[in-house]
């Protein structure tokens, strides 16, 4: 995943049964010095636009639209699966669906959701 100021990579670790995370090529560790290895990583493609808020330098804070629907990519069991997401309203959860229309199964354990800008 590439963002304007950072790049994240997820590498499958069969020994850990999860995805090792790195930011800008540096392994991510918790404050305890442990490398997290989420069992499932969901890349949810969303619309991102400028919000009404700004940082101290006047740069617009992005607004991530998570209500609606779109494409997703689910990393699980060392593989990548195409999926779609749907969230009808801000008071409801997000449903992820496999290509065949069935609910997307996640591996047991941590699930990380990464928002990425949907192609225009």
N, C-alpha and C positions, 0 to 999 in steps of 0.2 A: 504494500500500500504506500503510495507516495502522496504526501501533502506538501504545501508550499515550503514548509520549514522542517520537515522530518520524513523519514522513510522507515516503515515497519516491515519486517519479514517474519514469516511463520514457517518454521522448519519442523517436520515431523520427527519425533523421537519415539521409536518403537519401544525402547527400554522404559521410558516414562509414560508411554501410552497417551501422549499429548503433544501439543505444538509448542516448541520453544520459540520465544519471542525475542527479537532484537530490534533496537532502534538505532538507525544510522550505523548499522554494522556492529553495534555494541550489545552484548547480551543483556537483556533486561533482568534485574534482580529485585526482590522485595527488600524492605528495610532490614530483614533478617539475613539477607545475603543468599536467599534461595531463588533459583530460577523458576518462575511460574511455567506451567505446562498445561494450559487449558485443554480439555478433551475435545471441545468443539469450538471453532472460530467461525462466526457468521459475518460475512461482509455484506452489509445492507446498503444498496445503492439508493440514495435519496437526493431530493432537491435541496440545494444549499444556496441561500441568498443573504444579502445584507440585512441586518436587523436595525432597529432604531437605536441600539446601544453602541457605544464606542469605548475604546480603551483610552488610557491616559494620553496617548499620542494622537488621538482622533481617528484611529483606524476603526472601521466598522467591525463589530463582532458578528460572526456568521450565525444565521438562524438555520437550523437543520429541520427540515419538514419530515416528521415521522408519521404523520397521518396521511393515509392514502394507500398506494400500492406500488410495487416495482419489482425489480430483479434483485436476486441475492445469490451469493455463492457460499456454500457451507463446506468447511474443512472439517473432516471427521475420519478417523481410522486411517490416516495417511493419504486420504484421497480428497478430491474436490468434487462437489455436486452442485449442479445448477438448481436454482429454486426461485420461488417468488415469495414476496411478503405482502401482507395486507393488514392494515390497521384502520378500521372504519371511523374511529373517533379517538380523541385524546384520553377518554376515560376507559378505553378498552386496551387489551394487550395486543401484541403483534402475532399473527399466525404466519408460519412458514410452510410452504407447500412444495412438494417434489414435482418434477416434470410430469409424472404420471397422474397428478392431481391428488395424491394421498398426502396426509400430513408428513412433514419432514421430520425424521427421527434424529435426535441428537444423542451423542454418546453420554453415558453416565459420567457425571462430574461437572466441572466448571464449564460455563459457556461464556465466551467473550463475544460481544457484538461490536463490530467496527463500522462506523458510518463512512461511506465514500460517496463522492459526488457522482450522480447518475450522468451518463453522457447526454448531451443536449439533443 
